[in-house]
Amino acid sequence: MIKLVVLDVDGTSIDRDNQFYDDDIKEIDFYKKKGIEFMFASGRDMNMMLDMIEKSHVDGDLIINNGTQYRNIEGTKNIAHPMDEDAFRKMIPILQKYNYHISIHTTKGKYILTDFESYWDLHVKLLMKGREGVTLEDLPNTTFFRRWGYLNDCTSVKSIDDIYNQGALPLKVDARHLNPEEAKDVRERLDCISHLNISSSYEDNIEITCDDYDKGIMLKEVLRLKGLNLDEVATFGDGLNDVCMLKGFPYSFTPANGCKEAKEAATYTLTKTGGNGAIQEGLHILKDLDLI
């Protein structure tokens, strides 16, 4: 029987506009009342998860920052696996040279190596790319789309030394590019650095963590802590960074919009897309199998 359901967020639980599907939420509520635990496993940091927790009613423990951190909402439970410092110090100047929008997620919140105005302005440009005829105000009033949310728990510093001197340990780096054609050989440069895990094969949106932890490794550690077996957990994910918690898990699901690697790794490929009924469809399959 399934005792735990683990959900990726972006592209799996929500759509491009950070919206949940009402019937997915109703289904989650229904099975929570039956005693099944739901938890998120996301590339997001804690600040970016607060909206998701409130709207989805998924208030269990969290795997965040692409598997480098496991914690509860209150923070009384918190396990973190920082990046190798030497690798981090080599990687950041490369991203800066290619003019990436860089977010450094640490054990003490998000750090940036630029001023708040420049950081926010480039974020807005990235948000609005491909959204012709839409204004920022038209987008959902959520953390990711609003200055008050995106700059919350964010510290601006001058150098990498400042991050470490403040006792913050980097867990994950998000690097986004407005014009990815200008950064064609960045992956080749990054691949030369040891102890990095790069979970995107595209230049426009790169996620970088340590190479000894990912969502799948952390999930298996969490299962040991909870005393659960692989056949007592169901996993849902759509992206390259979800493959590690789909492959080898007998009840793994990817939505119709899942990437090629996710579809190859998952036991089930769904007909519905993320944020549009994929979670409900997967839970119905588990019900038909008499697993929930």
C-alpha positions in Angstrom: 0.0 0.0 0.0 1.1 3.6 -0.7 1.8 5.6 2.4 3.7 8.5 0.9 3.2 10.5 -2.3 6.1 12.7 -3.4 5.3 15.6 -5.9 7.6 17.7 -8.0 6.2 21.2 -8.2 7.0 23.1 -11.5 5.6 21.3 -14.5 4.1 18.5 -12.4 1.9 20.0 -9.7 1.5 23.5 -11.3 1.3 25.0 -14.7 3.5 27.7 -16.2 1.6 30.4 -14.3 2.1 28.7 -11.0 -1.5 27.6 -10.8 -2.8 24.3 -9.3 -5.6 22.3 -10.8 -8.6 22.4 -8.4 -9.4 18.7 -8.9 -5.8 17.8 -8.0 -6.2 19.7 -4.7 -9.5 18.0 -4.0 -7.9 14.6 -4.6 -5.0 15.4 -2.4 -7.3 16.4 0.4 -9.4 13.2 0.0 -6.4 10.9 0.4 -4.8 13.0 3.2 -7.9 12.3 5.2 -7.3 8.6 4.6 -3.9 8.9 6.2 -1.6 9.2 3.2 1.2 11.7 3.5 2.0 14.1 0.7 5.3 16.0 0.4 6.9 18.1 -2.2 10.3 17.5 -3.8 11.4 20.6 -5.7 14.2 22.6 -7.1 12.8 25.6 -5.3 14.0 27.1 -2.1 11.9 27.5 1.1 10.8 31.0 0.3 9.5 29.9 -3.1 7.6 27.0 -1.5 5.5 29.0 0.9 2.8 29.8 -1.8 2.8 26.2 -3.0 2.2 24.8 0.5 -0.6 27.2 1.3 -2.5 26.7 -2.0 -2.0 22.9 -2.3 -2.6 21.8 1.3 0.6 19.7 0.9 2.0 20.5 4.3 4.3 17.5 4.9 8.1 17.5 5.0 9.9 19.0 2.1 12.8 18.0 -0.2 14.0 21.3 -1.7 16.9 22.8 -3.6 17.0 19.8 -5.9 17.5 17.3 -3.1 20.3 19.0 -1.2 18.0 19.9 1.7 15.3 18.0 3.6 13.3 19.9 6.2 9.9 20.5 7.7 8.0 23.7 7.4 8.9 24.9 10.9 12.6 24.3 10.3 13.0 22.1 13.4 14.0 19.3 11.0 16.7 20.3 8.6 19.3 18.3 6.8 21.5 20.1 4.2 24.3 19.0 1.8 26.2 22.1 0.6 28.2 22.4 -2.6 31.9 21.8 -2.7 33.4 25.3 -2.0 36.2 25.0 -4.6 33.8 23.9 -7.3 31.4 26.8 -6.3 34.2 29.4 -6.5 35.2 28.1 -10.0 31.7 28.0 -11.3 30.3 31.4 -10.3 32.8 33.5 -12.4 32.0 31.4 -15.5 28.3 32.2 -15.1 29.1 35.9 -14.5 31.2 36.0 -17.6 28.2 34.8 -19.7 25.9 37.4 -18.0 23.6 34.9 -16.3 20.9 35.9 -13.9 22.3 34.1 -10.8 20.4 33.0 -7.7 22.5 31.3 -5.0 20.3 29.3 -2.6 22.1 28.7 0.7 21.5 27.5 4.2 20.7 31.1 5.1 18.4 32.0 2.3 19.0 33.4 -1.2 22.1 35.4 -2.0 22.8 37.5 -5.1 26.1 39.1 -6.4 24.4 42.2 -7.8 22.1 44.9 -6.6 18.4 44.3 -6.0 17.2 46.6 -8.8 19.4 44.9 -11.5 18.5 41.5 -10.2 14.7 42.2 -10.2 14.8 43.9 -13.6 16.4 41.0 -15.3 14.1 38.6 -13.6 11.1 40.6 -15.0 12.6 40.4 -18.5 13.0 36.7 -18.2 9.4 36.3 -16.9 8.0 38.3 -19.8 9.9 36.6 -22.5 7.4 34.8 -24.7 4.4 36.4 -23.1 3.5 38.9 -25.8 0.5 41.1 -25.0 0.7 40.3 -21.3 1.9 42.7 -18.5 3.5 41.7 -15.2 0.3 42.7 -13.4 -1.6 40.2 -15.5 0.5 37.3 -14.0 -0.6 35.6 -10.8 -0.1 37.4 -7.5 2.4 34.8 -6.2 6.0 34.9 -4.8 7.7 34.2 -8.1 5.9 37.0 -10.0 6.0 39.8 -7.4 8.9 41.9 -6.2 7.8 41.5 -2.5 8.0 37.7 -2.8 11.0 37.3 -5.1 13.3 39.5 -3.1 12.1 38.1 0.3 14.8 36.3 2.2 17.4 37.6 -0.3 20.8 39.1 0.6 22.9 41.2 -1.8 26.7 40.8 -1.4 29.8 42.0 -3.2 31.7 38.8 -3.4 31.8 35.0 -2.9 33.9 35.6 0.2 31.0 37.6 1.7 28.7 34.6 1.4 31.0 32.3 3.3 32.0 35.0 5.8 28.3 35.3 6.8 28.2 31.6 7.5 25.9 30.8 4.5 26.7 27.5 2.7 25.6 27.3 -1.0 23.2 24.5 -1.8 22.0 25.2 -5.3 22.6 27.8 -8.0 19.9 28.8 -10.5 21.3 30.4 -13.7 18.9 31.8 -16.2 19.8 33.5 -19.5 17.7 35.9 -21.6 19.7 35.1 -24.8 20.9 31.5 -24.4 22.5 31.6 -27.9 25.2 33.8 -26.3 26.1 31.0 -23.9 26.5 28.1 -26.2 29.7 26.7 -24.7 28.9 27.3 -21.0 28.0 23.7 -20.4 31.4 22.6 -21.7 33.1 25.0 -19.3 31.1 23.8 -16.4 31.6 20.2 -17.1 35.3 20.7 -16.5 34.7 21.4 -12.8 34.5 18.4 -10.5 31.8 17.8 -7.9 29.0 19.6 -9.8 25.6 18.2 -10.8 24.1 20.1 -13.7 20.4 19.2 -14.1 19.6 21.0 -17.3 21.0 20.3 -20.8 19.8 23.8 -22.0 21.7 27.0 -21.7 18.7 29.2 -20.8 17.9 27.7 -17.4 20.7 25.8 -15.6 20.4 24.3 -12.1 23.6 23.4 -10.3 24.1 21.5 -7.0 26.7 19.2 -5.5 27.1 15.9 -7.3 26.6 13.6 -4.3 23.0 14.4 -3.6 19.9 14.8 -5.8 16.1 14.3 -5.2 16.3 10.6 -5.6 19.2 10.1 -3.2 17.6 12.4 -0.6 14.2 10.7 -1.0 15.8 7.3 -0.3 17.4 8.8 2.8 13.9 10.2 3.8 12.3 6.8 3.3 14.9 5.2 5.6 14.1 7.8 8.3 10.4 7.2 7.9 10.8 3.4 7.8 9.2 3.0 4.4 10.0 0.8 1.4 10.2 1.8 -2.2 6.9 0.1 -2.9 5.2 2.3 -0.3 5.9 5.6 -2.1 4.5 7.1 -5.3 6.6 9.7 -7.1 5.5 12.4 -9.7 8.0 14.4 -11.8 8.4 15.9 -15.3 11.9 17.2 -15.6 15.5 16.0 -15.9 16.1 16.7 -12.2 13.2 14.3 -11.4 14.6 11.3 -13.3 16.4 10.2 -10.1 13.2 9.9 -8.2 11.3 8.2 -11.0 13.8 5.5 -12.2 13.8 2.5 -9.9 10.6 3.5 -8.1 7.9 1.1 -9.0 5.1 3.6 -8.7 6.5 6.6 -10.6 4.5 8.9 -12.8 5.3 11.7 -15.3 2.8 14.0 -16.9 2.1 14.3 -20.6 4.5 17.3 -20.7 7.3 15.3 -19.1 10.7 15.4 -20.8 12.0 12.4 -22.8 14.2 11.2 -20.0 11.4 11.4 -17.5 9.1 9.4 -19.7 11.8 6.8 -20.1 12.4 6.6 -16.4 8.8 6.6 -15.1 6.7 3.5 -14.7 3.6 5.4 -16.0 3.3 8.3 -18.5 0.0 10.2 -17.9 -2.3 11.7 -20.5 -2.8 14.9 -18.5 -0.3 17.7 -18.1 1.2 19.2 -15.0 -1.2 21.7 -13.3 -4.0 20.3 -15.4 -5.0 17.0 -13.8 -1.9 14.9 -13.9 -1.9 14.3 -10.1 -5.5 13.3 -10.1 -4.9 10.9 -12.9 -2.0 9.3 -11.2 -3.9 8.9 -7.9 -6.8 7.3 -9.8 -4.3 4.7 -11.3 -3.1 3.9 -7.7 -6.7 3.5 -6.6 -7.4 1.1 -9.5 -4.4 -0.9 -8.4 -5.9 -1.0 -4.9 -2.8 0.7 -3.5 -4.6 3.7 -1.9 
